[in-house]
Amino acid sequence: MGEFADKLAAQSPAFQRAYLGSLAPSLVKSGKLEKYYKTLTDFDFITAKINYLEFGVQPLIDDYDLIDDVEILTHPEYNAKTVKALKLIQRALDLSKHILERDKTQLAAQLWGRLQCFQLPEIQAMLVSAKQSENTWLRPLACSLARPTGQLLRTFVGHGSEVKSVAITPDGKQVISGSSDNTIIIWDFKTGQKLFTLEGHTKPVIAVAVTPDGKRIVSGSEDTTLKVWDLYTAKEICTLNGHTSVVNTLAITSDSRKVISGSEDATLRVWNLKTRKGYCLKAGTNSIIEGGNDNVKAVSITHDDKWVISCWSFIRNDGEHFSSWEAIEIFNLENINSKTIKINEGKNVNSLAINKDNKLVVSYGEEAKISICNLENLFKQEANFNIINLESLQQKNIKFLNFHPFIPIEFITFTGHTQQVKAVTFTQDGKRIISASEDKTLIVWDWENNNKLLTLEAHTDSVNTITLTPDGKHIISGSSDKTLKVWNLEIEEELNVTNSEQLLEITDMVGEGCDRKFIFDSKAEKNIFHTIKFTDSVNAINITPDGTVMISVLSNINKNLKIYNLTEKQEIATINLKKNSVSNKNILLVPSIAITNNIKYLIYDIKKSILSRYALESRKKTFFLNVPLFYLEAAKNSLLMFSLTVLIIVGYEILEIFKEYKLTGDLFFMTFLIYLYISGFLLFSINDFCSTKLSSFVDKNFSSIIISPDDERVISCYYKSLNVWNIKTKKKLFTLKGHTNRVTSIAISPNGKYLISGSVDKTLKVWNLKTGKELFTLKGHNDRVTSVAVTADGQQVISASKDKTLKIWDLEKRLELFTLIDNKFADTVVVTPNGKQVISGSWLDNIIKVWDLESKKVIASFSGDSELLCCTIVSDGVTIIVGEKSGRLHFLRLEGIK
């Protein structure tokens, strides 16, 4: 504890409360800025205010805003550089707020992980003070968390499933989000605090909107209803029934009187919020909006409330031509006339938005692009006609239908996303467009100059929805990763710091007992710890016994296994796992990896019933004996080929019948269409069925692998059993059977005598690895065992279970010693080399915890910016490497361990 903490602790609780609450404001008011600066960079003050029950993180963040007073700018003690340091600390606290509100003990770790790369004296002094605290904690060895100089400001955490829609009140004070967890949450925009949770929908909430008068919320759901809520009381006002399928989209007129909703029942409905009645919006004779099989995906209203714009798909047959379109329907609310813009044949239109100048932007699904056009001239036309997009560069070889005359509309197209664009919107001035995509990013575009301004990355899953604050300064995004994030739309040059990539002095970072080879040269241009950031999630990591080589596994898109030499500070090799994957993209799961103790071979399981052996020196790869999945894959392909052959024969017979009876025109086209539809459906169904069965087979049969200490054997899980292989000959020695459900985790005692396995059947089994015989079974868990580990002396086994416990077992006495109870279940457990601490990782809870086995308590914890997925410990016993879903790697030192 520092001087500030010692003095404060000696005072009464009443004095502490008054002092902490008034200190910063009184210093600014009295003009004592130097002391104000010192206070807000004092780690003891920061810790005291955060931990005091009546304050917390947000009141501390508010203290940093006091320096923004205009009168302070001319004060003699005003120091721009020091203020910059204060703003960086404030931003770091804001980024960490959702983590610190759950676990205040992570304060030092969060500040180190975000600020250690800034060479400002005030920040360095604060971090050194935090490092010298007497507490045991996990200190990031690099700036591996999101930095306060980025566009991300804060994260809202609270939904139990993906966020589908987001809106903000006209005063910008509250954010409303709808989720697949069937709820709506009202948040405080500034603090991220959850104010109310609205419950009433029985299925996912797909759309939310706030009336312009700021009094009501309207929500649309998969349960086919709209609900109207009072924003002040958070009570349901009424339910609007009328749709017969999912309500996808909502828009509200500027007078707050009418709501327009679009649904998968192929209708647009207009609702009067006063009478609570609605009607189906009619269209012209050329529209089939009502009564068809179309899906109305998005709707918007022009700023004058005259035009309603919706995107949907339809099928048209004029007797000579047949086509399916994605289109935009434009309705005049005054005379119910409509106009149609054909956007793209055979592609998805996911969302649209319109600005005050009547510029329309639409986002495409499959093509991962957005386009913009000017509707001003169209609105001036009184006739009801169809308009076709003649964007030749993007729509090559399209055959336009001649059932109506058309007027071309010029589109400007932007490409930059790599997956479907889920949402688009204009900035307040109408000069920029923000797009959100399944590729987990948001992009800010200068559409007038066809220029990409910013790419915003922090979400770990599809970004489904976006909105802008009324002042146009911030973006709010909602994602399938269950979070909302607030972004700064402007680039703040004043927060840029000279030499911001420089780390603190090595003597300040590395304590005794920590191998310095784990700190890379901060001046290197690549392959340094604080820039190890992959584009894909890190799902598994392992490190060689001597700590020189680290293997990380990347999943999802790239499917690469990367090997790093930590001593040489460079990447050794990349193994592309796609080359070994089966045809179904969902088959390839997270590989299990293990390294021989002599550091010659890397053994990994690519979830294809194949164990691969990779020689680290020669970089050559060989395979162990294949098991049945290849045969199942071949059977699937044979079935598909047989089905395709039968369908081709049937199609040929249909054509012969039409030739014989000379059938043409509508009947021919409709029959041929039905044939194609049925053929495609059957092939898709067969492929999907076979792929599902294959995925189920893989999921059931593989979990982890491990190598014996003598490097002679490798053990792999195979559903309810375990296979033991000879590494050199690649032959299977024997199979261990006894569990009644899938084996989830395995571990070997250091002497190589015992193999321990954990299973979904809630038990642990101990086997003699040399004879292959089951020795005994350990029972005590009430749910599946998720992970097992053995202490270095081989005397104890630690098991984690979905029953939210960790159990410590005595191997010799064959009994349970004690149980550690947690509030979340652990996905993995790792034991430190000295056997005194256990590290547990709860990935859904985004946290790793260090347990002291003597005190039976958690002594340290760490959370990342996104879900943590894996961890391992280095042989020095204090360096922990953690992989994150965002692609970051965290190198942590366990401080305070003697």
N, C-alpha and C positions, 0 to 999 in steps of 0.2 A: 504494500500500500504506500502511496505517495503522501506528501505533506498535506495536500488538500483532503484526501480521504481520511487521514488520521485526525485532523481537526474536526471534520464533519462528524465522524463517528463518536466523538466525545460530547456532542450536543444532543439535546432532547429531540424526539421525533417532530414536535411542533416547530422547533427552530429549523430543523433540516428541511421540512416542507416549505416553510416561508423563504428560507435562504435559496434553495434550489430553484424555486419558482420566480424569485424576484432578482436574482443576481445579474443575469445578462441584461434584462431591461433597464435596471438601475444604472449599470455601467455605461450603457449607450446614452441614456438620458442625461447623465452627469458629464458626458464627454470624455470619459476615461476609456478611450478606445484601445490603448495598449493593453490595459488589463482585460478588456473584453476579448481581444484577440487571444491573449494567453489563456483565458478561461475556456474558450471554445476549442482550443487545441490541447487542453489538458485531458489526458485519457482518464484520470480519476474523476474529474467533473462529468465527463461524458458517461462513464460507467455508473456513477451515482445517480444521475438524473434518469437514465434509462431504467435502472433497477428500482427506483422509488415507485411504490405502488400507485400513487396518484398522478404520476407523470408518464414516463415511457418514451417511446421513440419519437412520436409526432411532436410533443411539446419541445423536445430538444431540437428537432428540425426547424421548428418555428423560431427558435432563438437565433438561428443563422440568418433569418430574413430581416432581423432588426437593422442590419448594416445597409439595407437597401433604401433607407430613408434619404430623400433628396437632400435634406439639410446636412446629412453626414458627409456627403461627397466633398464639401468645401472645408471640412474640419482639418485642422493642422495635423492631427494624428492619423488621418486617413491614409492607409497604405494599400495601394492597389495590388501588390504582390501578395500581401498577407490575406487580403480579401479573396484573392483567387484561391489560396489554400483553404480558406473557410468554405468557399463554394464547392470545392472538390470533396471536402469532408461531408458537407451537407448532401451532395449528390450520392456519395457512397452510402450514407445512412438511408437515403430514400430508396436506393436500389436494394438494400438489405432489409428493409422494413418488414416485409412479409415473413422473413426468416427470423428476425430478432423478436418479433412479437410472439413467436412460438417458443423460441429458445434464446434467451438473452445472454447465455454463456458463450455464444458464438460471436460476440461483438468484436473481440480482438482478431479472430480469424477472418471475419468479413472485411474489416478495415485493411488488414494485411493483403488479402486476396485482391483488393481493388485499388489500393493506393501505393503499394511499395515501389512502383515504377516511376513515381513522381519525385524529382529531386528538388523539392521545396523544403527548406529547413524546418518549418513548422510541422509539416507532415512527417518528415523523418524522425523528429524528436518525439512526436506522439507515438509512432510505431515502435520505437525503441523502448519507450515507457511501457507500452503494452506487452512487449516481449519480456520485460523484466518483472512482470507481475508474478506473484507466487503461485498462481493457479496452474493446473495441468490443462493444456489445450493443444489443439491441432493448428500449427502455423503453416500457411501456404508458403512454399519456397519460391513462388513466382506469382506474377500478377495474372492469375488464371481465371479470375471472376470478371464479369462485365465491368468495364472501367467507367468512371463518372464523366468522361469526356465524350461518350457516345450519345446516340439519339434516345436510347432507352432511359426512361425516367423512373418508372415504378411498375410493379406487378401486383395484380389482384388475384388472390387465391381463395377459393371457397366453393366452387362448383364441384360436383362429384362426377361429372362427365363433360363431354365436349361442349364448348360455347358455340351456339348456332347464330346468335344475333346480339347486337348491341346498339344502344341509343343513349343520348345525353339530353338532359333537361335544357330548356332555352337559356337559363341563367348560368349554365355550365357547372353547377355545383354537384349534381348527382348523375351517376351513370347507371343505366339499366341494362341487364344482360339476361338473355334467355338461353336455356341449356337443355341438353338431352337428358338431364336428371329430372326433367319435368317441372323445374322451378324457375322463378324469376328472382334475381337478386338486385336490390337497390344499394349502390355503393356511394360513399363520399368520394368525390373525384380527387380532392386534394390529399386526403389521408389514406385512401384505399380501404377505409373501414367499411365492413358490411353493416348497413343500416337496417334493412328488412329483407326477409325471404318470403316471396309470395308463392303460396301453394294452392293448387286448384285444378290445374291441367292434369290429365291422366296419362298423357304421352309427351314426348319431347316438345319443347317450345321452340318453334322454328323462326318466328318473327316477333319483334317488339318495336313499338314506336311510342313517342311521347307527343301529346297534343301541343300545338304551338303556344297555348296559354299556360302550359306547365302544370296543369291540374290533374291530368289523367294519363294512365298508361294503357295501351291497347296491345294485346298479345294474340298471336295465332299459333296453332299447335297441330301436331299430327292427330290429335283426337277430333279433328274437323271443326273445332269451335274457335271463336274469338272471345276473349274476355276483356272487360274494361275494369280498370282498377283505379282507386283514389290514391294519388301519389302521396298525399299528406298523411292519410290514416293507414295506408297500406292494406286497405280492405277491398274486396271484390265488389264492384258496383252491379255488374250484370254479365250474362253470357249471351253471345249472339250465335244463334244456330241457323244454318242454312246450307253451308257447304256439306258435301258428302265424301270428301277426301281431305288429304293433308292441306293445311293452309300454309302456303310457302312464303307469302310476301304481303306487306302492308304499306299503305301510304295515307297520310291525313292531310286534309285541306287546311289552308292557312288560317281559316276562321274557326278551326277546331270543331266543326260541326259534322263533317263527313269523314268516313273511313272507306278506303277502297282496298279490297282484299283479293288476292289471286290464289287459286287452288289447283291441285292436281285433278279436280273434277272438271277441269276445262272451263271454268267460269270466272268472270270478274264480277264481284258484287260491291255495291255501294250501300253503305250503312249510315243511317241518321243516328248520331249519338244521343240526340234528345228524345226521339220517339223509340229508339232501339229497334227500328225496323230497317230492312234492307231489300234491295231488288237486284236482279241480275242485269248487268249492263249489256244492252243490246248492241249489235254491230250492223254494218251494212250488209247488203246481199252477198258480197264476196267473202264475208268472214264466216268461219265456223267456230268462233270462240265458244259459243254455248252449244252444248249437246254433243260435242265431239269427244275424242279420246286424248285431247291435248293436255299439256302440262304448263300452266301459267307459272313461270319461275320468278318473275320480278315485275314490280310495278312502281311507277314514279308519277308525280304530278308537277306540271309546270308552275312557275312561281305566281302566275296570274290565276291559278286554279281553273283554267279553261280546258286544258288538255290532260288526258290520262294516257300514259305510255306503258305498255306491257310487252314482255317478251314471252313467246310461246312457240309451239311447233304444230304443224298440221299437214294433212295429206290432201292433194288435189288431183282430180282426174277430169280432164276436159273432153274426154271421149277419144282423144288422139294421143295425149301425153299423160304420163303419170309421174309424180314427184313428191317427195317429202321435204318440207322446208323447216328451218328455224327462222322465225320472223318476228317483227315488232309490229304490234297493232297500236294505232294512235286513235284515241277517242276524243271527240268534242263533247264535253259534259253538258253543253247547252243544247245541242241539237242531236246528240247521240250519233252523229256521223263518224265514220272511221276511215282510216287510211292505213295501208299496209306497206311495210318496207321488208323486202326479202333480204335477209342478212347473209346467210351462208347455207348452201345446200348440204344436208347430211351432217352438220356440225351442231354443237351445243352452244346456246347463248345462256350464260349463267346469271348475269346481272346487268343492270344499266343504271345510269344517273344522268341528270340534265342540269345545266347551270342556268344562271339568270339570262344569259345571251342565247338561250335555246340551243346550245351545243349539246349533242347527245353522245355519251360514251357507252359502249357495250363491251362485255368481256366474253370471250369464247372459252369453251371447255377444252375440247380435244386439241385445239391448235395453240393453246396457251398464249393467246394474244389479246390485245384490246384494240378497238377501233373507235374513231370519233367522226361525227358528221354534223353539219349545220342544218337544223330543222326550221329555221326562221322563214324561209321562202315557202316551205311546205305548209306551215300554219296559215299563211296568207291565202292559200288556195281554198276555194269554197267547194270545188267538185270532189266527189268521192272517187279516188282512183288508186291504183296500185303502183308502187315505186320499186324498182329493182336496183340492187347494188351492182354496179358494173366495175367493181374493183378487180381489174383484169390481172394484176400481179398476184393477187391472193386467191383468185377463183379461176384458175386455168381450166379450160375444157368444160365449163358449165354450159349446159343446154337450157337456155331460157324458154319458159313457156309463153305461148302466144295467145293466151286466152284474154288478155287485156292490154291495152297500150300502157306504157310505163314511162316514167321520167327518171333519168339517172341521178343518183345522189353520190357525191364524192366522199369517200372514206379515207381517213389517214390512219394507218395501222402501226402499232407499236409491238415489238417482240422483245422479250427479255426474260420472262419466266420460263421455267423448264417443265412445269406441270399446269394443270387447270387453273385458270384465274377464277376465283370464287366470288370476288366482290370488287367494285370500283366506286369511286366518288370523286367529286371536284373539290378543290380548295375554295375558300370564300371568294377570292378574286376571280375564280374561273380560269386561271392561267395554268394551273397544275392539276394533274390527275394522280390519285393514289390507287394502286391496285394491290389486291391480296390474293395469295395463291396457295395451292396444295403443296408447293415446293418449300413451304414454311417461311416465305419472305414477303415483305411489302416493298413495293417500288414506287418512288415519287418521280413523276414525269413532267418535264416542261413540254407540253404537247404542241405549243406554237413552233418550237424549234426542233421538235422530234428528238429530245435529249433526255437521257436517264440521269436524274439528279442524285438520287439516294437509293440505296438498297438497305433495308432494315432487316436485320437478322437477330433473332433471340428465341422465337418460338421453336418448339421441337416437334411440332406436328402441323397439319394443314391450318392455314389462317382462313377462317370461314367468313369473317364479317369485320367491317371497319366503319368508323364514324369520326367526324371532326368536331372539336370543341367549337362553341359559337364564336370565339375570338379568332378561330382559324390557326391557332398556334400549336395545337397538339392533335395527334391521332390516337384513337383508342381502337385496339384490335382484339378480337376474340378468336380462340383457337381450339382445335381438337385436343390440345395438351391440357385442357381444362382451365386455362388461365386467361386473364385479360391483361394487356400491357399498354402502358401510356408512353407515347413517343413524342419527342420534341421535333416539330416540323422544321424548325430553323436551325442553322448551323451556328453555334456560338464560338466564334473565334477567340473570345477573351479567355476561354478555359483551356486553350492549347498551351502546353508547357514545353519549354525548350528541353531537349534531350529526354523527352518523356519515356523513351524506351530504356533508359538507364535504370539498372537495379541499384538497390542500396549496396553499400560496401559489403564485401564478402564476410568481413569480420562481424558485421552487425546481423548477418543473416544466418550464419551457420554456427551452431554451438558445439561444444565438445561432445564427442561420441557420434557425430553425424558425418558420414563420409562425404568429403567435399567434391568428389567426382560426380555427385548428383546435382551440382550447380553448374550450369553451362556458362560460358563466357557471354556476358551481357552485350558485348559489342559485336558478336557474330551476326551476320545477316540472316542466317537461317539455322534450323535445327537447334534452337535454344528452347529451354523449357517454357518460357512464358509465351512462346509463339507456337507451341504444339497445339494446333487447333485443326481438327479434321472437319470435312464437310459432312460427315456422317457420324452416327452414334458409335461410341466405343463400348462394345458389349462384353468384352473379355480381355484381361491382361494377365501376363505372367512375367516373371523375371528369373534369370538364371541364378543358381545358388551363389555364384561369386559376385552377383550384382552388376555384371558388365553388359548384359544384353536384355532388352525388354521387348516383349512381343505384345502388340495390341491388335485386337480384332475389330474391324469395322463392319457394320451390318447395313441392311436395307438397300441403298442405291449402289454404292461402290463395291461392297462385298470384298474388300481387300484385307489381307492379313499383313501388317507392317512389322518389321523387325528393326529395332534400333540398337546401336552400340552406345551405351551411356558413357563409356570412357573416351571413345573417339568422337563423341558428340555428332553422330551422323546416322542416317538411315542405311541399314545394311541391304535390305531386300524388301520387295513387295510381292506377295503371292495373291494372284487374282483368283478368288474362289468361284467366280462366275463360270470359269472354264470347266469346273468340276460339278456344276449344278445340274440337276435334272431340268427338264423343259418347263415345268411349272415354276413360276417365279416365287411362289409361296413356300416351296419345298425347302429351299436353302434357309436354314435357321442359324442361330448363333453357334459357331463352332466351339467345341471344347478343346483346350490346348494344354499340353504338358511338355516339359523340357527334361531331357536326360541329365543326370547329375554331372556327367562328364562333358556336358555342353556340346555334344556332337549332333544330337538329333532333336528335332521338334516334331512331336506327334500331335496331330489334330484330327478331329472328327468333323467332317463337313455335313453331317446330318443326312448323308446319302448312303448309309450303311457301309461306308468305307472309312478305314483309318488310313491317314496319309503320313508317311515318314519323310521329313524334310531334313537333309544334311546341311547344317549351318555353315560348314566350311566349303563344301563343293557346290552348295545351293541346288542340289539335285533332289528330285521328289520321286518317291516310289509308293506303291499302294499295298496295303495288306489285303488279305483274301476278301473278295466281295461277298456280300450276303444278299438275301432275296430281293431287295428293292429294284435291282436292275431288271429282274424278271417281271416284276409288277409293272414297271415302266414300259417294258417291251409289250406286255399284254395290253396295256392301255393304248399304245400306238397302233397295235394290230386291230383292236376293236374299232378305233377311229377310222382306219383305212378301210375296213370291211363296211362300216356304215356309209362312208363316203361313196364307195363303189356301188352299193345298193341304191343310194339316192340318185347317182348319175344314171343308172339303168332305168329307174322309175321316171326320171326327167325325160330320158330319151323316148320312153313309151308314151308319155303324155304328148310330146311333140308329134309323134307318129299319128296319134289319134286326131290331133288338130289338123294335121295335113290331110288325113283321109276324109274327114268331114268338112274340110275347108272352113274351119272356124277362125275368125279374126276379130279385130276391134276390141271392144271393152271386155268381152268374155275371155279372150286370150290373155290380155294384160292382167286382169284380175286373177285368173287361174294361175298364171305364171308367178304373180306376186305371192299368192297363197303358198305355192310350191316352194318358192325361195324362203319364205318366212318359216314354214314347217321344217325345211331342211336345215336352215341355220339354227333353229331352236333345238332340234334333235342333236345336232353335232355339238352345240354349246352345252346342252344338258349332259351328254355322255362325257365330254371332256371335264366338265365341272364335277360330275359325280366321281369319276376316276381320280381326279386331282385331289378331291376332298378325302377320298379313301387313302390315297398315298400320303397326304399331309397327316392324316390321323395315324397312319402306320408309323411315320417318322416321329411324330410327337410322342407316341407311346413307347418307342423303342430306344430312344437315345437321350442321354442327359449329360454325362461327364466321363472323363477319362483320367487316369493317373498312372504314374510310372513307379516301379519298385525302386528302392534305394540302390540296389546293385545294377540298375539299368538293364536288367535282363528281361523284364516282363512289363507289359502294359495291360491295364485292366480297363475295359469299357462297359458301360451299362447297356443292357439290352432288354428293355421293358422290365419284366419281373426278375430277370436273371443278370448275371455278370459274366462276360467273356474274358478269359485270361490268355494273352498272346505272348509269343516269344518275339522280342523286338528284332533280333538278328535274322531269324528264319522266316518271320512274318506268318507263322503257323499258330493256329489256335490250340492251346494246351488242354483246357477244360472249361466247362461252364458251371457256374455256381447258381444253384436253384434253391429257393426257400421262401422268398418274399411272396406275398399274395397280391401285390399291386406294384406299380411302377417304381423302380429304383431311382431316386432323385439325386443322390450324392454319395461319394465314396472317399475314403481316406486310408492311408497306410501308416502303420506305426514306424518310427524311425529305424528300428532294427529289421524291418521288412518281414516280420513274422506274422503280423495280424493285418487283415483287411477289414475295415468297418464300412458298412453300407447303411444308408438311411432310405426310407421308402414312404410312399403314400399310404401304406398300410399302418402307419403310426409307430413303427418299430425300428430299432437298429439291430443289425446282425453282425456278429464278429466271426470271421472266417480264418482258418489256417491257410495262408497264402501258398504254402509249399505243397500241402496235401489236397487243398481244395475242399476241405471238410468244414461244415458249420460247427462252431464251438458253442455259442450261446446267443440268446436274444435278449435285448434290453427293451423293456416296456415301461411306459410312463407318460408319453405324450398323448394328448387328446385329439390331435389333428396330424396331418401329414408332416413328415420330417423334411425340411427344406435344405439343410446343409449339415455336414459333419466335419470335424477337425480333430487332430490329435496333438497333444502337447509334445514338446521336443524330447522329454524324458520317456515318452511312451506310456505313461502311467494313467493319463486321463483322456477322456473323449468329451468333446463339447458338441452338442447338437442343438440346432435351431428348428423351430416348428411353427406351423401356421397357428398353433394355439397361443401364440404371443409369448412364448417362454424360450429360454436357453437353459439346457440341463447339462450339468457336469457329472460325468460318470467315472467310477473307478474301474479300470480294466481288469485288474487282478482280482478285486473283490466282487466284480460283476454286479455292482449296485450303484444307485444314484446318490451322489454326495449332496448336492443342493440345486436349487432352481433359481434362475434370474428371471424376473417378471418384467416385461416391457409393455408399452401401450400400443405397439405395432409389431407385427410379426417380422422376423428377419429372413431375408432371402439368402444370406450367406454369413458364414463365420470364419474368421482367420485368427490363429493364435500367434502371439509374439514369440520370438525365439526363446526368451527366458521363461515362458509359460506363465507369466504373472498377469498378463492382460489378454483380453479377447476383443476383437473388433467385429462388430456386427453391422450389416448393411441392410437397411429397409428401403428398397428402391422406390416403391410407391409413395413412401413418405419422404423421399429425397433426403436421406440422412444416414451417415455412418456414426456409430457410437463406439467408444472405447470403454470397456468394463474392466474394473480392477477385481480380480478374483478373490483377493483377501478381504476387501471391504464389501464386495458384492454390490458395488455401485458404479454408475456411469461417471467417468472422470473427465471425459472430453467428447465433443461431437462436432460434426461439420456437415453443412448443406451446400449444394451447388446452386447454380442459376436454373438448372433443369434437373430432371430425374438422374440420380446416380445409378449406375448399372453394374459396376464391378469394382473390386479393390484387391490389392495384394500388399504384402509387407516385404521390405528389403531385409537382407540378412543382418543389417546393423541394428535392427529391432526398433528403430524410431522413425524410419522413413516409410510412409505409406503412399501408394500410388492409387488414385481413384479415377475411374472412367465415367464420363457424363454423356447423357443422351445428346447433348448439343454438339458433341465432338471434342470437348475439352478434356485434357488430362490435368489432374490436380496432383502436385507433389507436396505432401504434407509432412511436417516434422512434429512428432509427439513431444511437446515441451513439458518440463516439470517432472520428468521421470528420472530418478536417481539410480 
